Amino acid sequence: MKMKHFFTPTLTKRVNLLIWFIFGIISLSSVPAFSANSLTLYTPYTKISVPPGQSIDYSIDVINSTSTVQNVEISIAGMPNGWTYDLKSGGWNIGQISVLPGERKNLSFKVEVPLKVNKGSYHFRVVAKGLYTLPLTVVVSEQGTYKTEFTTNQPNMQGAANSNFTFRATLKNRTADNQLYALKAEADRGWNVVFKANYKQVTSLSIDPNGSTDIDIEITAPEQMQAGSYKIPIIAETSNTSASLVLEVVVTGSYKMELTTPTGLLSTNITAGDTKRIPLLIRNTGSSELRDISFTFTAPANWDVTFDPQKIPQLQAGASTQIYATLKADKKAIPGDYASDLIAKTPEVSSKASFRISVETSLLWGWVGVLIIIVALGSVYYLFRKYGRR
């Protein structure tokens, strides 16, 4: 019996195709695979928010998941105009890196956000050529500037006219260039304004791009400045940029007082045991009203001083008034010069007048002395007449 062929031409063709397909799979399995995940770029911070002028430091790992060495080109794509960056590994700027199988290498990627930039989201990519792309997003949180900032946390101070007012301010250079700032104050005549940086007096400052410096501004008001509120503009300027701030000084006035006599003479004389009424003049030489002026004294033992009036309720700035001090000397005071201090004072200020007082012998004792002399002379004369002829 004649046998039939089991494989028909059509079936043979299909078997051949299947054999070639299986052979192809077997062949491919013997070749190293370069899938999309064979090399990976990784950083944990793929979207961050920063203000203008900020530096961003990314740490990026290049991970080789294959069984062969990967030598790959690294580049940055889509970096916004005006932005700058550094891509380094091992301290070197790189454009290509080689990674052993199953290992990783670290890249240091530093991005400088410019000062002059619009608010919004910005996108760029770190690319491992032909293998992987790492997308990054930076959100600029506020509208960028290209200017100088001059700020202080305390623009207002209060004190007496003879006080020193010290303000702390911060000058920030928010430009891309080093700036040399001249410092000045627009104060009226009589005001004294001093600038200090790092405890040294300065009239100008050099500040690096995006740098800042703290400045102490010391303001002294004129001594006779009337009470009130005074504004003092402070300016920092260069040929390219400037900034200013306004400081306010609230002057409560100065407290000054002078105790003297209407003639200015601070000496007198007195007889032991007697009293002497001395006119005194109180002047308010400050710029604030004086209140509750009282009087005290220092004098030798057993001397006494009383004042009329004993207290002055108030005395306006620039005004003066007269009082009297009644001085009583010790009746046993020996003739000579003595000192006594008369003092006027308030809770804020005091003034002292030092008097030189000459104590004289009482007139009665002078006549007694004359009488004693006369009696003595008369006695001598009598004795001479009575016994002189014997």
KOLVEX-500451 format. One record per residue (C-alpha): residue in three letters; x, y negated, z. Coordinates in steps of 0.1 Angstrom, whole numbers, padded with zeros to 4 digits, always signed. Layout:
REM KOLVEX-500451
ALAXYZ;...
REM end
This chain:
REM KOLVEX-500451
MET+0000+0000+0000;LYS+0014-0034-0009;MET+0018-0058+0020;LYS+0006-0094+0020;HIS+0028-0124+0030;PHE+0018-0136+0065;PHE+0031-0172+0060;THR+0013-0192+0033;PRO+0031-0222+0018;THR+0009-0246+0038;LEU+0016-0228+0071;THR+0053-0226+0064;LYS+0055-0264+0059;ARG+0037-0270+0092;VAL+0061-0246+0111;ASN+0091-0264+0096;LEU+0078-0297+0108;LEU+0073-0284+0143;ILE+0108-0269+0143;TRP+0123-0303+0133;PHE+0103-0321+0159;ILE+0114-0298+0187;PHE+0150-0301+0175;GLY+0147-0339+0175;ILE+0135-0339+0211;ILE+0163-0316+0221;SER+0189-0338+0203;LEU+0176-0370+0220;SER+0177-0355+0254;SER+0215-0350+0250;VAL+0221-0387+0243;PRO+0223-0413+0272;ALA+0190-0433+0274;PHE+0190-0471+0273;SER+0155-0479+0285;ALA+0142-0513+0296;ASN+0151-0504+0332;SER+0186-0492+0325;LEU+0200-0525+0338;THR+0182-0550+0361;LEU+0187-0586+0372;TYR+0173-0592+0407;THR+0168-0621+0430;PRO+0141-0624+0458;TYR+0133-0661+0450;THR+0118-0664+0416;LYS+0096-0694+0423;ILE+0106-0721+0448;SER+0096-0757+0455;VAL+0122-0785+0461;PRO+0124-0823+0460;PRO+0143-0842+0434;GLY+0181-0842+0438;GLN+0182-0808+0455;SER+0208-0781+0449;ILE+0195-0746+0445;ASP+0217-0716+0452;TYR+0205-0683+0438;SER+0221-0649+0446;ILE+0214-0626+0416;ASP+0223-0589+0416;VAL+0232-0571+0383;ILE+0221-0535+0389;ASN+0233-0507+0367;SER+0209-0477+0369;THR+0225-0457+0341;SER+0252-0431+0342;THR+0276-0451+0321;VAL+0295-0484+0325;GLN+0275-0514+0313;ASN+0294-0543+0299;VAL+0268-0571+0294;GLU+0267-0607+0283;ILE+0250-0631+0308;SER+0236-0664+0298;ILE+0210-0690+0308;ALA+0182-0699+0285;GLY+0156-0727+0287;MET+0174-0749+0313;PRO+0155-0783+0313;ASN+0173-0813+0299;GLY+0194-0832+0324;TRP+0197-0802+0347;THR+0231-0787+0354;TYR+0242-0753+0367;ASP+0271-0730+0375;LEU+0272-0693+0370;LYS+0299-0675+0389;SER+0310-0642+0402;GLY+0341-0636+0424;GLY+0347-0674+0423;TRP+0350-0674+0385;ASN+0328-0689+0359;ILE+0315-0660+0338;GLY+0298-0652+0305;GLN+0301-0614+0306;ILE+0302-0588+0334;SER+0309-0551+0337;VAL+0291-0529+0361;LEU+0300-0493+0370;PRO+0273-0466+0369;GLY+0249-0467+0399;GLU+0265-0499+0412;ARG+0256-0536+0413;LYS+0275-0569+0410;ASN+0265-0602+0425;LEU+0262-0635+0406;SER+0262-0669+0422;PHE+0239-0692+0403;LYS+0237-0728+0414;VAL+0212-0752+0398;GLU+0213-0790+0404;VAL+0179-0807+0401;PRO+0184-0843+0389;LEU+0172-0873+0409;LYS+0154-0888+0379;VAL+0128-0860+0372;ASN+0091-0858+0369;LYS+0070-0839+0394;GLY+0059-0805+0381;SER+0069-0769+0373;TYR+0101-0761+0353;HIS+0109-0726+0338;PHE+0142-0711+0327;ARG+0157-0676+0324;VAL+0188-0656+0333;VAL+0194-0632+0304;ALA+0214-0600+0302;LYS+0217-0598+0264;GLY+0196-0571+0249;LEU+0188-0554+0283;TYR+0170-0576+0307;THR+0155-0611+0313;LEU+0149-0627+0347;PRO+0124-0656+0346;LEU+0128-0683+0373;THR+0105-0712+0382;VAL+0113-0744+0401;VAL+0085-0766+0413;VAL+0096-0802+0418;SER+0075-0814+0447;GLU+0075-0851+0441;GLN+0082-0877+0415;GLY+0119-0883+0412;THR+0136-0917+0416;TYR+0168-0934+0405;LYS+0171-0960+0432;THR+0185-0969+0467;GLU+0165-0963+0499;PHE+0169-0984+0530;THR+0148-0972+0559;THR+0146-0975+0597;ASN+0124-0957+0623;GLN+0121-0988+0645;PRO+0117-1021+0626;ASN+0105-1041+0657;MET+0122-1050+0690;GLN+0114-1074+0718;GLY+0136-1092+0744;ALA+0149-1125+0757;ALA+0166-1149+0734;ASN+0200-1141+0749;SER+0195-1104+0744;ASN+0212-1082+0718;PHE+0189-1063+0695;THR+0204-1031+0679;PHE+0185-1014+0650;ARG+0195-0981+0635;ALA+0189-0979+0597;THR+0197-0953+0570;LEU+0210-0963+0536;LYS+0206-0936+0509;ASN+0221-0936+0474;ARG+0195-0918+0453;THR+0214-0925+0421;ALA+0237-0902+0401;ASP+0268-0925+0406;ASN+0289-0936+0435;GLN+0277-0970+0447;LEU+0295-0998+0467;TYR+0269-1017+0486;ALA+0273-1052+0499;LEU+0253-1058+0531;LYS+0238-1091+0540;ALA+0210-1107+0562;GLU+0188-1136+0553;ALA+0186-1151+0588;ASP+0182-1187+0598;ARG+0211-1207+0611;GLY+0220-1198+0647;TRP+0212-1161+0643;ASN+0241-1136+0644;VAL+0238-1104+0624;VAL+0265-1077+0625;PHE+0266-1044+0605;LYS+0284-1014+0619;ALA+0291-0979+0604;ASN+0310-0952+0623;TYR+0314-0977+0652;LYS+0333-1002+0629;GLN+0321-1036+0618;VAL+0316-1036+0580;THR+0303-1059+0553;SER+0301-1033+0525;LEU+0297-0995+0522;SER+0306-0969+0496;ILE+0281-0940+0493;ASP+0284-0909+0471;PRO+0256-0899+0447;ASN+0226-0886+0467;GLY+0245-0894+0499;SER+0235-0915+0529;THR+0250-0934+0558;ASP+0236-0946+0591;ILE+0241-0982+0599;ASP+0238-1001+0632;ILE+0224-1036+0627;GLU+0231-1058+0658;ILE+0211-1091+0659;THR+0216-1119+0684;ALA+0191-1147+0686;PRO+0201-1183+0693;GLU+0202-1191+0731;GLN+0175-1218+0729;MET+0152-1199+0706;GLN+0116-1205+0714;ALA+0094-1175+0722;GLY+0078-1160+0691;SER+0081-1133+0664;TYR+0109-1137+0638;LYS+0114-1116+0606;ILE+0149-1110+0593;PRO+0153-1095+0558;ILE+0183-1071+0554;ILE+0196-1064+0519;ALA+0220-1037+0505;GLU+0229-1043+0469;THR+0252-1034+0440;SER+0253-1046+0405;ASN+0230-1017+0395;THR+0206-1012+0423;SER+0195-1027+0456;ALA+0172-1021+0485;SER+0159-1041+0515;LEU+0141-1038+0547;VAL+0126-1064+0571;LEU+0134-1063+0608;GLU+0112-1081+0633;VAL+0126-1096+0666;VAL+0100-1107+0692;VAL+0117-1133+0714;THR+0102-1137+0748;GLY+0125-1167+0755;SER+0156-1172+0775;TYR+0157-1177+0813;LYS+0181-1205+0824;MET+0179-1229+0853;GLU+0202-1256+0867;LEU+0201-1269+0903;THR+0218-1302+0908;THR+0212-1338+0922;PRO+0198-1367+0902;THR+0232-1383+0902;GLY+0252-1351+0898;LEU+0271-1358+0930;LEU+0274-1326+0951;SER+0289-1341+0983;THR+0275-1360+1013;ASN+0283-1368+1049;ILE+0265-1363+1082;THR+0269-1369+1118;ALA+0271-1339+1141;GLY+0236-1331+1154;ASP+0219-1353+1129;THR+0198-1345+1098;LYS+0203-1356+1061;ARG+0176-1356+1034;ILE+0192-1347+1000;PRO+0173-1352+0967;LEU+0177-1322+0943;LEU+0168-1318+0907;ILE+0156-1285+0891;ARG+0160-1282+0853;ASN+0146-1254+0831;THR+0173-1252+0805;GLY+0160-1220+0789;SER+0133-1214+0763;SER+0108-1196+0786;GLU+0086-1209+0814;LEU+0100-1203+0849;ARG+0076-1191+0875;ASP+0077-1188+0913;ILE+0109-1208+0919;SER+0120-1204+0956;PHE+0149-1217+0976;THR+0175-1203+1000;PHE+0208-1216+1015;THR+0240-1205+1030;ALA+0255-1229+1057;PRO+0278-1228+1087;ALA+0265-1212+1119;ASN+0238-1232+1138;TRP+0232-1254+1108;ASP+0197-1254+1092;VAL+0183-1264+1058;THR+0146-1268+1049;PHE+0131-1275+1014;ASP+0102-1297+1004;PRO+0084-1281+0986;GLN+0093-1246+0996;LYS+0083-1231+0962;ILE+0076-1244+0926;PRO+0048-1223+0910;GLN+0059-1230+0874;LEU+0083-1251+0853;GLN+0079-1254+0815;ALA+0109-1249+0792;GLY+0129-1281+0790;ALA+0112-1297+0820;SER+0126-1308+0853;THR+0113-1317+0887;GLN+0127-1331+0920;ILE+0126-1316+0954;TYR+0143-1324+0987;ALA+0166-1305+1010;THR+0168-1316+1047;LEU+0201-1306+1062;LYS+0206-1305+1100;ALA+0241-1302+1113;ASP+0251-1284+1145;LYS+0254-1310+1173;LYS+0287-1294+1184;ALA+0301-1295+1149;ILE+0337-1307+1149;PRO+0345-1336+1125;GLY+0358-1323+1091;ASP+0346-1309+1058;TYR+0321-1281+1055;ALA+0305-1262+1026;SER+0269-1253+1021;ASP+0253-1235+0991;LEU+0217-1244+0981;ILE+0201-1218+0958;ALA+0171-1219+0935;LYS+0159-1185+0921;THR+0132-1167+0902;PRO+0129-1129+0895;GLU+0147-1136+0862;VAL+0174-1162+0870;SER+0191-1182+0897;SER+0212-1213+0901;LYS+0235-1225+0929;ALA+0246-1260+0940;SER+0277-1260+0963;PHE+0278-1290+0985;ARG+0308-1304+1004;ILE+0296-1320+1036;SER+0318-1342+1058;VAL+0309-1342+1095;GLU+0316-1375+1113;THR+0317-1383+1150;SER+0285-1398+1165;LEU+0286-1436+1169;LEU+0276-1433+1205;TRP+0308-1413+1212;GLY+0327-1440+1193;TRP+0314-1467+1217;VAL+0321-1444+1246;GLY+0356-1441+1234;VAL+0360-1479+1231;LEU+0346-1483+1266;ILE+0370-1458+1280;ILE+0399-1477+1263;ILE+0386-1510+1277;VAL+0383-1495+1312;ALA+0418-1480+1309;LEU+0433-1514+1298;GLY+0414-1532+1326;SER+0427-1508+1352;VAL+0463-1513+1340;TYR+0458-1551+1341;TYR+0444-1549+1376;LEU+0472-1528+1389;PHE+0498-1551+1372;ARG+0482-1582+1389;LYS+0480-1565+1423;TYR+0513-1548+1425;GLY+0533-1567+1400;ARG+0546-1594+1424;ARG+0558-1571+1452;
REM end
